[in-house]
Amino acid sequence: MTEIAVRSIPFTDAQGVEKTLDDLGADVVLVVNVASKCGLTPQYEQLEELQRRYGDRGFTVLGFPSNQFLQEPGSVDAIMEFCSTTYGVTFPINDKVKVNGRNATELYKALKQTPDAGGKAGRVEWNFEKFLVLPDGEVRRFRPKQKPDDPEIVRAIESALVR
């Protein structure tokens, strides 16, 4: 699969509409599998901070709720309510997905081919794994415990936005 192809893989938004990363109108997209009942859930705050800081420069966070780690049992409507009332989330939250296994969505199957900084590709380790998709379709992978406001992630976003 060519890198640019990642941007054209369809996914389903929270309203049931099929979209692609290219449809978002953002040059740089941070794809994150999210969960409301996880120890890493406070990362929503940093994700929203990134959205507010860079959203008008061609960047968006894109949240994909997943219950594969048994920490996102609610409906999409309940998840969206939680995100907006608890963390003031303004970035798109999409339909629930599977990120691992044979029933993983096509987007995650493609994203997981990207190795992290240590050279490891494959399964999503946990909630809040981050995939930064650049304008040319290149993907950078950041593991769950690396916070969204980590300088390495911020530098990657900023350098992609000035291209």
trRosetta pair geometry for C-beta under 8 A, 3 or more apart (Angstrom, degrees):
i j d omega theta_ij theta_ji phi_ij phi_ji
1 5 5.0 -116 -176 66 94 143
1 6 7.4 94 144 -55 125 74
1 110 6.0 -98 114 -130 166 103
1 113 7.2 134 48 36 121 165
2 5 4.9 110 64 -15 76 105
2 137 7.0 44 131 112 79 156
3 6 6.3 -36 -177 4 47 111
3 136 6.4 31 109 128 127 82
3 137 3.7 136 133 109 79 106
3 138 5.2 1 -173 -77 145 48
3 139 7.0 -160 -147 -8 95 82
4 7 6.0 -48 -175 26 55 113
4 8 7.4 35 139 -7 74 107
4 136 6.4 -69 -82 173 88 54
4 137 3.6 -148 -91 -24 35 152
5 8 5.7 -69 -156 43 47 104
5 9 6.9 64 148 -46 75 91
5 110 7.2 -135 106 -142 98 145
5 137 6.7 78 25 -155 41 146
6 9 6.0 -38 -155 1 37 116
6 21 6.9 12 128 17 75 145
6 107 7.4 86 -162 -145 76 72
6 110 5.1 176 -108 136 85 135
6 111 6.8 99 -143 -75 125 68
6 133 6.0 -147 117 -131 128 124
6 137 5.1 140 39 -160 98 91
6 139 6.1 98 -36 -53 178 120
7 20 6.4 73 152 156 54 108
7 21 4.4 -99 -142 73 62 115
7 22 4.7 82 154 -50 102 90
7 133 6.5 151 -81 165 83 132
7 137 5.1 -102 -13 -98 108 88
8 20 5.1 -4 -144 -160 34 151
8 21 7.6 -73 -46 41 26 86
8 22 5.9 10 -85 -3 64 129
9 20 6.3 137 62 -131 33 94
9 21 7.5 34 47 -3 76 99
9 106 5.1 -152 -168 115 119 107
9 107 4.7 159 108 -88 129 71
9 110 5.8 -163 -45 9 160 150
10 18 4.8 -1 -167 -173 122 107
10 19 6.9 137 -146 71 70 25
10 20 5.6 -61 -90 -74 50 83
10 106 7.2 46 58 58 67 131
10 107 7.8 -120 84 -50 29 103
11 18 7.3 155 77 -148 25 62
11 19 6.2 -33 65 67 75 76
11 20 7.2 120 16 -103 78 38
11 64 7.5 -77 -172 -100 145 122
11 94 6.1 7 137 -175 120 156
11 95 7.6 -171 162 42 86 99
11 97 7.4 -35 -151 -82 111 137
11 105 6.1 53 -116 169 92 146
11 106 7.8 -146 -77 57 73 86
11 107 5.0 -14 -67 -22 116 143
12 16 6.1 -14 -173 -141 112 36
12 17 7.0 145 -153 69 65 30
12 18 5.8 -39 -95 -92 67 58
12 19 7.6 122 -118 20 20 78
12 94 6.6 129 94 179 53 105
12 95 4.2 -7 100 19 102 141
13 16 7.2 -50 70 20 68 17
13 17 5.0 -9 39 58 111 85
13 18 7.9 -164 2 -85 81 10
13 19 5.4 46 -37 4 108 126
13 92 6.6 -62 -137 -173 107 124
13 94 5.0 -91 -129 -125 44 83
13 95 6.5 96 119 -19 12 87
14 76 5.1 169 -145 168 88 128
14 80 6.1 74 -151 -65 156 134
14 92 7.5 -159 -6 -172 108 82
14 93 5.7 50 -59 95 132 76
14 94 5.6 -139 -45 -138 71 26
14 95 5.9 170 -96 -60 37 57
16 95 6.9 82 -87 -72 48 130
19 23 4.4 -127 -163 68 91 146
19 24 7.1 85 161 -58 129 75
20 23 4.9 112 52 -7 68 100
20 24 7.9 -116 99 -15 50 82
21 24 5.8 -40 -167 6 44 118
21 26 7.8 -79 -180 64 78 94
21 29 5.2 -129 -152 16 112 163
21 31 7.8 -66 -96 -63 120 118
21 62 7.4 -103 -113 -26 85 166
21 107 8.0 131 -38 -131 104 123
21 133 5.8 -47 -160 103 160 156
24 29 6.3 93 60 -92 157 126
24 60 5.7 -128 164 45 133 148
24 62 7.0 -81 -97 -80 155 125
24 92 7.4 -122 -124 9 113 148
26 29 5.3 113 95 -73 124 84
26 58 5.6 134 -153 178 59 54
26 59 5.8 65 -162 -147 117 10
26 60 4.0 -124 -63 6 162 103
27 58 3.9 17 15 161 106 123
27 59 7.2 -43 58 -71 78 52
27 134 7.8 -7 151 -173 80 49
27 135 4.4 -19 -172 -84 93 104
27 160 7.2 178 122 146 104 98
27 161 7.0 127 79 -113 126 60
27 163 7.8 -165 159 59 140 110
28 54 7.6 -47 75 148 125 134
28 58 6.2 82 16 120 85 87
28 59 4.6 -22 74 -107 103 79
28 60 7.8 155 88 24 59 54
28 132 6.9 -6 -173 -172 96 91
28 133 7.1 164 -156 83 47 58
28 134 6.1 -9 -112 -120 83 48
28 135 6.6 -48 -64 -46 68 75
28 157 6.1 130 144 -143 149 70
28 160 4.6 113 -96 115 133 130
28 161 5.9 -76 -1 -70 144 77
29 59 7.5 171 -82 -157 34 55
29 60 5.6 -10 -116 68 74 83
29 61 7.8 128 -164 -117 60 16
29 62 5.4 9 -174 -6 108 123
29 132 7.5 160 84 -155 45 46
29 133 4.5 -8 61 55 94 107
30 47 7.3 -157 103 -139 134 93
30 50 6.8 7 20 120 156 148
30 59 7.4 27 -10 -176 98 98
30 60 7.4 -149 29 105 75 42
30 61 4.8 -30 69 -112 105 66
30 62 6.8 166 78 21 49 73
30 130 5.8 -17 -172 -162 97 106
30 131 7.3 151 -159 75 48 45
30 132 5.3 -17 -103 -101 74 71
30 133 7.7 -168 -79 18 26 73
30 148 7.4 85 163 -138 155 107
30 153 7.9 58 -119 -173 133 115
30 157 7.2 -27 -58 -92 119 115
31 62 5.0 -24 -104 71 63 108
31 64 6.8 16 -173 -6 88 117
31 107 7.3 -147 -151 154 156 123
31 111 6.4 -107 83 -106 144 154
31 130 7.2 143 75 -158 51 51
31 131 4.4 -17 60 62 103 100
31 132 7.9 -167 21 -76 72 23
31 133 6.3 48 -12 -14 109 112
32 43 7.9 -149 -171 122 147 126
32 47 6.4 -94 23 -112 164 140
32 61 6.4 -14 10 -170 121 98
32 62 7.1 151 22 76 71 53
32 63 5.6 -29 73 -107 94 62
32 64 7.0 174 87 26 43 77
32 128 6.0 1 -170 -137 109 49
32 129 7.1 169 -142 76 61 41
32 130 5.2 -14 -94 -102 90 74
32 131 7.7 -173 -70 23 46 68
32 148 7.8 -27 -86 -87 149 117
33 63 8.0 105 -128 -163 16 60
33 64 5.1 -42 -105 79 61 97
33 65 7.6 87 -165 -145 64 10
33 66 4.6 -14 -167 9 112 129
33 68 8.0 -23 175 31 143 115
33 97 7.2 -107 -118 70 101 109
33 99 5.0 -27 -90 -65 154 149
33 108 7.6 46 -66 -105 122 128
33 124 6.0 46 18 -176 149 156
33 127 5.9 -121 110 -137 91 54
33 128 6.9 -102 75 -42 66 21
33 129 5.8 17 32 43 104 86
34 41 7.9 81 -171 -122 84 68
34 44 7.0 74 -145 -84 126 95
34 63 4.4 -7 -4 -159 138 107
34 64 6.6 142 15 64 82 39
34 65 5.5 -49 75 -90 87 56
34 66 7.4 124 52 15 41 76
34 72 7.2 105 110 -92 61 142
34 79 7.9 123 102 -173 113 122
34 83 7.8 43 142 -93 152 123
34 93 7.2 -74 53 -128 144 99
34 127 6.5 57 -152 -169 21 102
34 128 6.5 58 -106 -78 55 68
35 38 4.2 78 89 -21 116 124
35 40 7.7 68 56 67 100 94
35 41 6.5 -93 93 -84 68 91
35 65 6.7 111 -89 -146 50 72
35 66 6.7 -62 -68 63 96 66
35 67 7.5 124 -116 -96 106 46
35 69 6.5 -74 -64 63 162 110
35 71 4.1 58 167 103 141 102
35 72 4.0 -114 -127 -52 80 104
35 127 4.0 -72 13 -123 120 147
35 128 7.4 -93 24 -33 88 83
36 41 6.0 58 -158 -122 27 132
36 65 7.7 -1 -21 -128 92 114
36 71 7.2 -173 57 149 52 78
36 72 5.8 108 16 -113 82 74
36 74 6.5 1 32 18 146 126
36 79 6.0 -144 -39 -126 128 77
36 82 5.0 18 -125 125 136 159
36 83 7.7 -104 -92 -58 103 75
37 41 6.9 45 -53 -56 7 141
37 71 4.5 -149 77 -167 84 76
37 72 6.8 -176 25 -72 90 43
37 73 7.4 -1 15 10 140 90
38 41 4.8 139 61 -44 75 86
38 69 7.2 48 -99 98 120 129
38 71 4.3 78 -67 151 87 152
38 72 7.8 -20 -31 -50 108 85
38 126 7.8 141 -157 165 136 102
38 127 4.5 -92 -103 58 171 154
38 128 7.1 -172 106 -15 148 111
40 43 5.2 -1 166 -9 84 120
40 126 7.2 112 2 128 146 118
40 127 5.6 175 60 93 124 103
40 128 4.4 -122 132 14 137 149
40 144 5.8 -73 -94 173 170 105
40 145 7.4 -115 -100 -96 126 50
41 44 6.1 -10 174 -10 63 110
41 127 7.8 -5 -68 125 64 144
42 45 5.7 -20 180 9 69 114
42 46 7.9 60 135 -5 72 94
43 46 5.4 -52 -159 41 57 108
43 47 6.0 62 143 -24 78 102
43 128 4.9 88 53 -137 157 142
43 147 6.2 -156 -116 -138 98 72
43 148 5.6 120 -171 -11 97 107
44 47 5.5 -55 -145 38 32 114
44 48 6.2 32 156 -19 66 105
44 83 6.4 -146 -151 -135 140 82
44 86 7.4 52 91 101 152 104
44 87 4.0 -50 124 -127 122 173
44 89 6.1 -65 -175 -72 110 115
45 48 6.0 -57 -151 36 26 108
45 49 6.5 30 149 -22 62 106
45 87 5.5 -126 -73 -143 61 106
46 49 5.3 -48 -147 33 37 117
46 50 6.6 40 153 -19 65 99
46 147 5.7 63 39 173 175 98
46 148 3.9 157 118 59 113 110
46 149 4.4 -115 -153 -20 120 102
47 50 5.8 -52 -155 33 33 111
47 51 6.5 35 147 -21 64 105
47 61 4.8 109 -179 -141 99 163
47 63 7.4 82 154 -72 156 108
47 89 7.5 9 95 -118 110 100
47 91 6.8 -96 146 29 103 145
47 148 4.9 -174 -73 -70 62 171
48 51 5.3 -49 -148 34 37 117
48 52 6.3 34 154 -17 67 104
48 61 7.5 -92 -79 31 37 152
48 87 5.7 176 -21 151 144 102
48 88 5.9 107 -174 86 159 85
48 89 5.3 -118 -86 -105 117 57
48 90 6.7 99 -142 20 96 80
48 91 6.8 -149 -105 -1 62 105
49 52 5.9 -56 -147 38 30 107
49 53 6.1 26 155 -18 65 111
49 148 7.6 143 55 103 98 122
49 149 6.5 -1 82 -75 134 120
50 53 5.8 -60 -142 40 29 109
50 54 6.0 -20 175 22 67 112
50 59 7.3 -96 155 136 91 135
50 61 6.1 101 85 -54 113 117
50 148 5.6 -106 -22 156 135 119
50 149 6.9 -156 -58 -81 99 73
50 154 7.7 -140 -110 -100 105 78
50 157 6.9 -137 -158 -99 116 172
51 54 7.2 -82 -134 55 16 77
51 55 5.0 39 174 -61 61 115
51 59 7.5 -153 -121 113 45 97
51 60 6.6 36 -126 -142 91 53
51 61 4.9 -75 -70 9 105 110
51 89 7.9 78 27 -152 159 64
51 90 6.0 177 128 67 141 94
51 91 4.4 -126 -105 -54 148 113
52 55 6.2 -18 -106 1 17 120
52 90 7.3 88 -71 38 83 131
54 57 5.0 -71 -164 46 67 113
54 58 7.8 -58 163 60 89 52
54 59 3.7 3 128 47 113 144
54 157 6.0 -82 -81 160 172 127
54 158 7.9 -125 -100 -82 131 63
54 161 6.4 -122 -155 -75 117 154
55 59 6.0 -93 -88 74 32 81
55 60 6.3 61 -123 -92 79 67
55 90 7.8 -17 -90 98 163 121
55 91 7.7 -143 -97 -86 120 91
57 161 5.0 35 137 -163 121 135
58 161 6.0 153 64 -132 105 89
59 157 6.2 45 -122 -165 145 109
59 161 6.2 -45 -50 -85 112 120
60 91 5.8 148 -172 -139 84 104
60 92 6.9 32 167 14 129 101
61 91 4.0 8 67 -171 94 171
61 92 7.8 -176 94 42 63 66
61 148 7.9 2 -106 -143 131 143
62 91 6.8 -120 -76 161 33 113
62 92 5.6 -6 -125 72 69 104
62 94 6.8 25 177 -22 89 119
63 83 7.3 165 77 -117 169 154
63 89 7.4 -11 -10 -169 151 143
63 91 6.4 113 -12 104 100 107
63 92 6.8 -170 32 102 78 54
63 93 4.5 -26 77 -110 118 69
63 94 6.6 179 89 12 59 77
64 93 8.0 165 -80 -159 23 58
64 94 5.2 -20 -102 57 68 114
64 95 7.9 -5 -141 72 78 48
64 96 7.6 108 177 -139 70 29
64 97 4.8 -19 176 23 118 127
64 99 7.3 125 109 -75 129 106
64 105 7.8 -118 -160 27 147 147
64 108 7.7 -153 109 -62 164 114
65 72 4.8 -179 -175 177 96 147
65 76 6.8 -179 39 -111 142 70
65 79 4.9 -33 -79 -154 155 164
65 93 6.6 40 -29 -175 101 103
65 94 7.4 -162 14 71 76 61
65 95 7.8 -103 47 144 95 24
65 96 4.7 -53 91 -102 99 74
65 97 7.3 132 75 19 50 72
66 69 7.1 64 110 10 98 85
66 72 5.9 101 78 43 31 144
66 96 6.4 135 -96 -164 38 77
66 97 5.4 -47 -88 73 95 70
66 98 6.6 116 -141 -111 108 26
66 99 5.1 -17 -117 -16 165 108
66 127 7.1 -171 63 -105 100 82
67 70 6.3 46 177 -100 78 29
67 71 7.1 -177 -135 48 57 40
67 72 4.4 -126 -81 72 69 82
67 73 5.7 93 -125 -84 130 44
67 96 6.4 6 -7 -164 95 131
68 98 5.7 105 -70 -139 119 68
68 99 5.7 -121 12 34 151 88
68 100 5.8 131 -178 32 156 99
68 101 7.7 -174 -133 7 129 117
68 124 7.8 89 77 75 146 121
69 72 7.8 62 57 4 80 92
69 126 6.0 68 -96 -147 159 62
69 127 5.5 -118 44 -38 145 93
70 73 7.3 17 -166 -61 56 96
71 127 6.0 -76 70 -41 134 145
72 79 6.7 32 -164 -102 102 125
72 96 6.9 172 124 -124 123 112
72 127 7.5 141 -33 -106 114 129
74 78 3.6 -110 175 90 127 130
74 79 5.3 160 89 -54 115 77
74 82 7.2 116 57 -15 164 136
75 78 4.6 96 52 7 78 101
75 79 6.9 -139 95 -6 41 87
76 79 5.5 -54 -147 36 33 114
76 80 6.3 32 155 -19 66 105
76 93 7.5 163 -165 125 86 107
76 95 6.0 -45 -94 -122 143 53
76 96 6.1 -131 -74 -25 92 90
77 80 5.9 -55 -148 37 30 109
77 81 6.4 31 153 -20 64 106
78 81 5.7 -53 -148 36 32 113
78 82 6.3 35 152 -21 65 106
79 82 5.7 -54 -150 35 30 113
79 83 6.3 30 153 -20 65 107
79 93 6.2 -163 121 161 108 144
79 96 7.7 143 -13 -70 158 96
80 83 5.7 -52 -145 36 32 112
80 84 6.3 22 160 -12 66 108
80 93 5.2 -176 -96 67 82 139
81 84 6.2 -62 -145 41 26 102
81 85 6.0 6 166 -2 66 116
82 85 6.5 -68 -137 47 20 96
82 86 5.4 -5 177 3 64 124
83 86 6.7 -60 -120 47 14 95
83 87 5.8 -48 -163 49 54 107
83 89 3.8 -39 160 29 102 142
83 93 5.7 161 18 -54 166 148
84 87 7.6 -62 -96 60 8 66
84 88 6.7 33 -161 -125 47 23
84 89 5.6 -91 -79 52 49 80
84 90 8.0 84 -114 -74 85 48
89 93 6.8 57 130 -43 141 115
94 97 7.3 20 102 -28 113 112
97 104 7.5 50 161 -157 99 58
97 105 4.6 -47 -153 -18 121 128
97 107 7.8 -50 -146 56 158 110
97 108 6.5 149 146 -22 134 133
98 101 6.1 -59 162 57 127 106
98 103 4.7 39 63 107 160 92
98 104 4.9 -117 111 -98 90 45
98 105 6.5 146 58 -23 66 72
98 108 7.5 -141 103 51 54 152
99 104 5.6 17 170 -131 15 105
99 105 7.5 -22 -94 24 45 89
99 108 4.6 -144 -140 -151 62 156
99 112 7.7 132 171 -61 82 123
99 124 4.3 -18 136 19 128 149
99 129 7.6 140 172 46 154 126
100 104 5.6 76 -38 -74 1 120
100 108 7.6 -89 -53 143 38 135
100 112 7.9 114 -99 -91 66 156
100 123 5.1 33 -119 -141 120 92
100 124 5.6 -128 -55 36 99 90
101 104 5.6 143 61 -35 56 89
104 108 4.6 -108 174 87 110 119
104 109 5.2 139 99 -61 115 80
104 112 7.5 -7 156 -7 162 141
105 108 4.9 87 60 13 82 100
105 109 7.0 -140 97 -9 41 87
106 109 5.4 -50 -146 33 35 116
106 110 6.5 32 156 -16 65 104
107 110 6.0 -62 -157 38 29 108
107 111 6.2 26 152 -18 67 110
108 111 5.4 -51 -135 39 38 111
108 112 5.9 40 164 -25 69 106
108 124 6.9 -48 -163 -35 119 128
109 112 6.3 -58 -149 32 22 110
109 113 7.7 34 149 -31 54 97
110 113 6.1 -48 -169 10 38 114
111 114 6.1 -47 -178 15 50 113
111 131 4.5 -38 -160 -111 125 168
111 133 7.9 -76 -107 -70 103 108
111 139 6.1 -170 -136 -155 69 156
111 141 7.5 131 170 -94 86 105
112 121 6.4 106 157 175 62 84
112 122 6.0 -1 170 -180 105 11
112 123 6.7 19 -152 -88 133 15
112 124 6.4 -91 -97 -45 112 76
113 121 5.7 4 -171 -169 28 138
114 121 6.1 165 86 -119 21 101
114 131 6.7 118 52 -133 144 107
114 139 4.2 -103 -76 98 155 119
114 140 7.3 -152 169 -114 141 9
114 141 4.6 158 112 -38 111 119
115 118 7.6 -122 168 76 102 52
115 119 4.9 -13 173 -161 143 31
115 120 5.7 131 -150 60 88 20
115 121 4.2 -70 -79 -55 67 84
115 141 6.6 -156 114 38 23 136
116 119 7.2 -40 67 22 63 19
116 120 5.3 -9 33 59 101 80
116 121 7.5 174 -6 -79 66 42
116 141 4.5 -96 -91 101 63 111
116 142 7.0 112 -136 -102 98 21
116 143 5.6 22 -126 -45 151 95
117 141 7.8 -148 -25 79 60 79
117 142 7.8 34 -21 -104 104 61
117 152 7.8 -25 -70 174 147 154
121 141 7.8 138 -112 8 65 167
124 129 4.7 -153 -152 27 94 154
125 129 6.1 131 38 -77 80 124
125 143 5.9 15 29 -149 140 99
125 144 5.8 -126 80 -3 106 114
126 129 6.6 133 62 -44 54 96
126 144 4.2 -53 72 -19 103 165
127 144 6.2 87 80 -130 44 132
128 144 4.5 93 81 -143 86 84
129 141 7.5 -8 174 -166 100 91
129 142 7.3 167 -168 87 57 56
129 143 6.1 -36 -122 -143 84 38
129 144 5.0 -50 -69 -62 63 79
130 141 7.3 148 88 -159 59 45
130 142 4.2 -10 66 62 107 104
130 143 7.9 -35 29 29 79 9
130 144 7.9 140 -10 -94 78 39
130 146 7.2 -102 29 81 121 104
130 148 6.8 145 -81 -99 152 78
130 153 6.9 14 107 -121 155 133
131 139 5.5 -16 -173 -164 101 111
131 140 7.3 152 -161 75 49 45
131 141 5.6 -14 -106 -103 73 69
131 142 7.7 -165 -73 25 30 72
132 139 6.9 145 74 -159 51 53
132 140 4.3 -11 57 58 106 99
132 141 7.8 -148 21 -66 75 25
132 142 7.1 51 -16 -6 102 110
132 153 7.0 172 -54 -147 137 82
132 156 5.5 96 96 128 170 130
132 157 6.8 -120 -138 -75 135 73
132 160 7.3 -170 161 -17 119 157
133 137 6.9 -23 -168 -142 94 36
133 138 7.6 155 -154 81 49 42
133 139 5.5 -19 -99 -101 67 79
134 137 6.9 -37 71 38 74 15
134 138 4.4 -4 43 60 123 90
134 139 7.4 -150 9 -74 83 30
134 140 7.3 67 -33 -9 105 98
134 160 4.8 -131 -124 -132 95 128
134 163 7.8 72 -173 -3 109 155
135 160 6.8 162 -8 -176 89 98
135 163 6.2 -147 24 79 136 141
140 156 5.5 -117 75 -163 166 149
142 146 4.6 -107 177 78 103 137
142 150 7.4 175 -159 50 141 138
142 152 7.4 155 -108 101 122 114
142 153 5.7 4 -76 -86 165 110
143 146 5.4 95 62 1 69 105
146 150 5.0 -48 179 -15 87 160
146 152 7.3 -51 -169 61 131 121
146 153 6.8 141 143 -40 112 121
147 150 5.0 135 64 -43 72 89
147 153 7.8 -133 97 19 51 141
148 153 6.1 -119 -164 110 40 159
149 153 7.1 -124 -127 69 5 120
149 154 6.3 28 -160 -54 51 116
150 153 4.7 81 64 9 88 105
150 154 7.0 -167 86 -7 42 89
151 154 5.5 -57 -139 42 34 112
151 155 6.0 38 160 -23 69 105
152 155 5.9 -52 -146 35 26 111
152 156 6.5 27 153 -20 60 107
153 156 5.7 -55 -150 35 32 112
153 157 6.4 32 152 -18 65 105
154 157 5.8 -54 -149 36 32 111
154 158 6.2 27 156 -15 66 110
155 158 5.8 -58 -142 42 29 108
155 159 6.0 24 161 -17 66 109
156 159 6.1 -55 -140 38 25 106
156 160 6.4 23 158 -17 60 110
157 160 6.0 -65 -152 38 26 108
157 161 6.3 22 155 -20 65 111
158 161 5.8 -57 -145 35 31 110
158 162 6.7 20 160 -15 64 107
159 162 6.2 -61 -150 35 32 105
159 163 7.5 56 149 -46 59 89
160 163 5.9 -29 -164 -8 40 117
